[in-house]
Amino acid sequence: MQRRSFLKGAGAVTVVVVGSGVWRAYDQGVFSVGEGPAYEPWKDWRKNSNAGTLALVRAAILAASPHNAQPWLFKVMNSSIELYIDTKRNVGALDPYLREEHIGMGCALENLMLAAAANGYAPTVTLVPAKLAPIPAEPKPELVAHVDLVAGNREESELYDAIPRRHTNRSTYSPQKPIPPQFVDTLSGLASDEPDVKIFLFTAEADRKKIVEISSAANTEIYSDPEVDRGSQRWIRIHWSSVQKFRDGLTIDAFGMPPIATAVSKMMPLWMLKWAASRGAMGGYSNLMLSAPLIGIIAVHDRYDREYCLRAGRIWQRAHLLATARGLAGRPCNEAVEMIDHEKALGKQARRAGLLGDVIADAAWQPTFVFYMGYPTLTARASPRRSIESVVL
Ligand SMILES: Cc1cc2nc3c(=O)[nH]c(=O)nc-3n(C[C@H](O)[C@H](O)[C@H](O)COP(=O)(O)O)c2cc1C
């Protein structure tokens, strides 16, 4: 082959390879992080200040939820809002009693309450009591809380202002940067108006190592169950088009990786991404957890009581907003409690329940939510949200 025609051929191949790479990057949203309809709710949540009670729902949907399943529905009236859990939006065997989905409902309720005060309402909440049960065969929406709204003082708080900046941060944290003791004090007092919820905080390395060991072992074991993996996979959104279509679930942008690694991961085929994730998970999870100087456990008197779940969710949302307001980051790490649900659902001997119980060393309290906090090495990215129209009944 002559040199010139070789160069021509090589040039054409390069154009095709680079072109298809650029096209794939474009198609996978590499150049559009945080953009598009799936991310609009983060930007326009305060736009329509005359939206009346609907403004409260705009804040509520920015709350945390397990696997970003957003299991909420709202019936909006002039002087009240009803919150329904949409039980079909579940993570399957990972949350067999919808305990975490109810905690997510509590997170939404907390945002809603903060927005009520900021919008000049005095809200009163009534929780609908129930004992949690296995996921119903024919899931349908269930009323979990009713919020009455009368005119009150307009009270914007640092927690309310932090709502659009709160994102789950899965990056490594800075282990050398200690958390100010004043923050730890404020955090530990955060549940003082909720006598049925208690926050246990651990900063000593020995305590944190114990919780990390329990969580890491639980993480490996629980995801080895194909049923759990199936329930979880339903909410993994790999393709940018499905992020924008479904506007829910876990996205590559929210994995906590640096920008270049995020871009490369978005362009990988699924099999390669799964392989890379499994390599990264080896030892990686323990190190991630240990990089945070604080681990917390939210506990209640009965983890299968709906009201307690909702209250615990309110406290997690509040804690995460407080951290955000003060420049810290947070991430839930719930595998140890999920293992307790798992053993119960499979009728296995409850080997796990005692492990976290030993850590908090107070038999009156049952751990229901585990998290870590610290100063992050990377800024967390927003996760998608469904439109307001799709969550209002
Ligand atoms: C009850 C509950 C359990 C959660 N468990 C975990 C967890 O174990 N690991 C994790 O990385 N994120 C966990 N999350 C965080 C959610 O994945 C996150 O809230 C959701 O993807 C939305 O993202 P955002 O919090 O950044 O808005 C949990 C959230 C809730 C409410």
The ligand as an SDF file (V2000), in Angstrom:
LIG
                    3D

 31 33  0  0  0  0  0  0  0  0999 V2000
  -33.7520    4.9730   53.5980 C   0  0  0  0  0  0  0  0  0  0  0  0
  -32.5880    5.3050   52.7220 C   0  0  0  0  0  0  0  0  0  0  0  0
  -31.5440    4.4030   52.5800 C   0  0  0  0  0  0  0  0  0  0  0  0
  -30.4280    4.7260   51.8030 C   0  0  0  0  0  0  0  0  0  0  0  0
  -29.3710    3.8530   51.7690 N   0  0  0  0  0  0  0  0  0  0  0  0
  -28.2700    4.1820   51.0310 C   0  0  0  0  0  0  0  0  0  0  0  0
  -27.1150    3.3420   51.0690 C   0  0  0  0  0  0  0  0  0  0  0  0
  -27.0700    2.3250   51.7550 O   0  0  0  0  0  0  0  0  0  0  0  0
  -26.0450    3.7130   50.3090 N   0  0  0  0  0  0  0  0  0  0  0  0
  -26.0340    4.8650   49.5480 C   0  0  0  0  0  0  0  0  0  0  0  0
  -25.0460    5.1410   48.8780 O   0  0  0  0  0  0  0  0  0  0  0  0
  -27.1190    5.6800   49.5210 N   0  0  0  0  0  0  0  0  0  0  0  0
  -28.2200    5.3720   50.2540 C   0  0  0  0  0  0  0  0  0  0  0  0
  -29.2980    6.2220   50.2760 N   0  0  0  0  0  0  0  0  0  0  0  0
  -29.2460    7.4890   49.5080 C   0  0  0  0  0  0  0  0  0  0  0  0
  -30.1180    7.4240   48.2680 C   0  0  0  0  0  0  0  0  0  0  0  0
  -29.5530    6.5540   47.3130 O   0  0  0  0  0  0  0  0  0  0  0  0
  -30.2690    8.8530   47.7340 C   0  0  0  0  0  0  0  0  0  0  0  0
  -30.9930    9.5970   48.6500 O   0  0  0  0  0  0  0  0  0  0  0  0
  -30.9850    8.8890   46.3890 C   0  0  0  0  0  0  0  0  0  0  0  0
  -30.2170    8.2690   45.4000 O   0  0  0  0  0  0  0  0  0  0  0  0
  -31.2520   10.3300   45.9570 C   0  0  0  0  0  0  0  0  0  0  0  0
  -30.0500   11.0490   45.8600 O   0  0  0  0  0  0  0  0  0  0  0  0
  -29.7840   12.3560   46.7130 P   0  0  0  0  0  0  0  0  0  0  0  0
  -29.8140   11.9660   48.1600 O   0  0  0  0  0  0  0  0  0  0  0  0
  -28.4170   12.7960   46.2930 O   0  0  0  0  0  0  0  0  0  0  0  0
  -30.8440   13.3460   46.3920 O   0  0  0  0  0  0  0  0  0  0  0  0
  -30.4000    5.9490   51.0940 C   0  0  0  0  0  0  0  0  0  0  0  0
  -31.4550    6.8560   51.2290 C   0  0  0  0  0  0  0  0  0  0  0  0
  -32.5400    6.5550   52.0520 C   0  0  0  0  0  0  0  0  0  0  0  0
  -33.6380    7.5630   52.2240 C   0  0  0  0  0  0  0  0  0  0  0  0
  1  2  1  0
  2  3  1  0
  2 30  2  0
  3  4  2  0
  4  5  1  0
  4 28  1  0
  5  6  2  0
  6  7  1  0
  6 13  1  0
  7  8  2  0
  7  9  1  0
  9 10  1  0
 10 11  2  0
 10 12  1  0
 12 13  2  0
 13 14  1  0
 14 15  1  0
 14 28  1  0
 15 16  1  0
 16 17  1  0
 16 18  1  0
 18 19  1  0
 18 20  1  0
 20 21  1  0
 20 22  1  0
 22 23  1  0
 23 24  1  0
 24 25  2  0
 24 26  1  0
 24 27  1  0
 28 29  2  0
 29 30  1  0
 30 31  1  0
M  END
$$$$
